[in-house]
Amino acid sequence: MKILFVVTGGIAEYKVVEAVRFQVKAGNQVKVVMTQMAKQFVTPLTFATLTNDIVYDSFEASTENPVAHIALADWADQIVIAPATANFIGKMANGIADDFASTVVIASTAKKRVLPAMNVNMWNNPAVQRNIEQLKQDGVAILEPAVGALAEGYSGKGRFPDAEIVNAFISEPVEKTATTFSGKKIVVTAGGTREAIDPVRYIGNESSGKMGFALAQKAEQLGAQVILITGPTNLTLAEDSSIQRVNIKSVADLQVALERAVQDADILIMAAAVSDYRVAQVADHKMKKDDFNGELEIKLVENPDILANLKRPASLKYVVGFAAETNDLITNAERKIQKKKLNMIVANDVSNHQIGFESNQNAVTILRPNHANVELPQNDKTVIAEQILKLIDQEIN
Ligand code: CTP
């Protein structure tokens, strides 16, 4: 892991010396950027010695690299701003890049972690709290300061937390590079629905839910707030996942859950395989075969088209449907995009058993009104999910 520490000017800097040392000892590659103010508390030589590198503190600092701020920004897997002053937090929250350190931070797409430390009154200042909220919305991880004795005789919230807490926070794996969909709410539906025949039997379909889960997980990684409405599946989400999972069975359940979930959502991705028909009269007891003289007819009635009839809130700017077809893929998909008023339809050929339903792989054609079709060749569903989300991102941002 390549960790770039950005050290800003505060008394807690001496504790950051320990944090840098810990990460170097843990086998990480560590570099340090210091602001001009930071150099007044701890000398650059301390960090240079610990990291066996120069300390980066100005645009001129590294003449061997004419664009040091971009090189550093690209180098880092994660940027740790510690201690983070109220001023630096304010600059980050408002996109200000007026010195070397803030320019590196703004130029990087790496995961960012901020460890604020300051006087209690500064921490409680509404402007600082607003900026902290903004950073959270931007997908920046914040380690809240600890409560206790502060410099200048104050006590309250503002202390740089203890070493174990700091080290654990910085050592958390970086899989959530929250950028693209920060602040966006995305609803994904996944899996197949089940229509009950009696208390123990149902009409279902082959959908595994894998494509929908992959989309939900990628969207989460890209910073979105995700609601995943799923039919029965044995797929699970990571324990620390922020995805809100809603389990449904029937189309009626799906409709209720979806109407609730799309309130103030920005994007809907409807990957669920929805049963077009349901049983007209669901038996309230287990049906017995001897009741039916060797022949059983079940009457089915049509389900509503959830996607076509969904009442869309004003916030909902982008709606994606799926079309699993065995023949006339493009013609059928084109018809569905119009009928269901979609911004995109993801069409796949389910007659090919190497892809689709139970498989971990998929190959799809993306159709959008007024765009040429895009073929996404066979690949893992996670990769296909990422490609779909990139296309959505291009259109909404
Ligand atoms: N869909 C829906 N409600 C239904 C049926 C489908 O919301 N009652 C959604 C699916 O989740 C999918 C899209 O509409 O995103 C297309 O689903 P598909 O089953 O391919 O289309 P149908 O309209 O059911 O057409 P057909 O079964 O005739 O192919």
Residues whose N, C-alpha, C, O or C-beta is under 5 A from the ligand:
A	BS01	CTP	M270 A271 A272 V274 S275 D276 N303 P304 D305 I306 L307 V320 G321 F322 A323 A324
